[in-house]
Amino acid sequence: MDGHSDFARVRARAGWTLQEVAEQTGRSLRTVYRWEKGETTPDVLVMRLLRQAAERSATNYIVSEHAFTFIDLFAGIGGMRLGFEAAGGKCVFTSEWNKFARQTYQANFIIDHEMAGDITQIPASAIPKHDVLLAGFPCQPFSIAGVSKKNALGLPHGFRDKTQGTLFFDIVRILEYHQPRAFLLENVKNLKSHDKGRTFRVIMEALRELGYHVQTRIINAKGFVPQNRERIFIVGFLENVGFDINKVEIPPAHQGPKLKTILHPEDGTELPEPPYTTGEEAKVAPKYTLTPKLWKYLQDYARRHRAKGNGFGFGLVGPDDVARTLSARYYKDGSEILIRQEGGIPRRLTPRECARLMGFDGPRESKFVIPVSDTQAYKQFGNAVVVPVVRALAKAMLPYVTRSKPMSRDKISHRQLLLIDY
């Protein structure tokens, strides 16, 4: 729990006075004094704000308090936002239609702007001006699993899917209206090959017709987190600024961490976090162990498919392994990532472990607020971006986003001379 020493230390690192803390958090000066004296404890969002300021103050590139502004479309639970806030950006507009994702988003960010729902109902003119557009637009119409399911049901997919595939064109209309300096889009790797490449070609042509210099890269997050997760990132700049997405430094996949860095240690070195872990040793709660019936079903299912020469089955892993891709269907049976338990039936990951697996929390951290049910949490993390990947892209894009945005030194206060490492 964040106590007096933590608050005082982080506040000092951020370079904020008590009065500035009160102004930035909307709390009374008396409340802030009580935090400073250790009489009460600041909440998670206050500490997150201070830590972000402290991180920016600890690095070595001078920019304004908010180096740039951005909007967060199809925001999910805020993975893109976390990455771009770390680079000094300020979110000025958020859109997310799912009420449970909104609940998680609102629990983790101080939102001083409109939190919109269905982006198709928002006129572009109602969206504030911004420097960067972020969007992890819906991937189900383009993913392998999504296409297979729709084909089996005789449903359209890709741009023929009127409920999700065409949401890309809402990005296009907002880009066309506002002409932000840059954008970053994220989707599944299969987007590039969907419909024999025709879907991807339409996307690229639409973005380039708007005047953007567009680049793409498929990035495997395995260098950052113990998960084999490939996603395509599409970056565009309105000017030919010289940015090269292929030069963005991504740790080699073979040098990435193992699952033991995100699993509950279950040895008392971690505080218990009900309902995920319980008892003095913070053991994983029994509910995450598969039922004997489900375990037998998964084994039989894998056996049948092996006999047919198929690769379908469960993924059984241990502390020294790397997981398969966490998907939004994980809540159903957890089959893609099952954790071995010595002498017993395997278990699912807990939602907290999923938060770490996706980079929303660091190893052994439990800072990201998870206010929803396990089912919703699994869906949310399975649909999310891996935060360290976005952070690396934001860090690389920062000099190019701010290059044509000069700042006047005499208009910047002492506290606003924040330092961004790149």
JOBEL-V49848 format. One record per helix or strand of 3 or more residues. SS is the DSSP state (2 for helix, 1 for strand). FROM is the first residue (numbers start at 0). TO is the last residue. If there is no record, write none. Layout:
ss:SS from:FROM to:TO
ss:SS from:FROM to:TO
This chain:
ss:2 from:3 to:13
ss:2 from:17 to:24
ss:2 from:28 to:36
ss:2 from:43 to:56
ss:1 from:67 to:72
ss:2 from:78 to:84
ss:1 from:88 to:94
ss:2 from:98 to:107
ss:2 from:118 to:120
ss:2 from:123 to:125
ss:1 from:131 to:134
ss:2 from:143 to:152
ss:2 from:157 to:159
ss:2 from:164 to:177
ss:1 from:181 to:187
ss:2 from:188 to:191
ss:2 from:193 to:208
ss:1 from:212 to:219
ss:2 from:220 to:222
ss:1 from:229 to:236
ss:2 from:244 to:246
ss:2 from:252 to:254
ss:2 from:258 to:260
ss:2 from:285 to:287
ss:2 from:291 to:306
ss:2 from:329 to:332
ss:2 from:350 to:356
ss:2 from:373 to:382
ss:2 from:386 to:401
ss:2 from:408 to:410
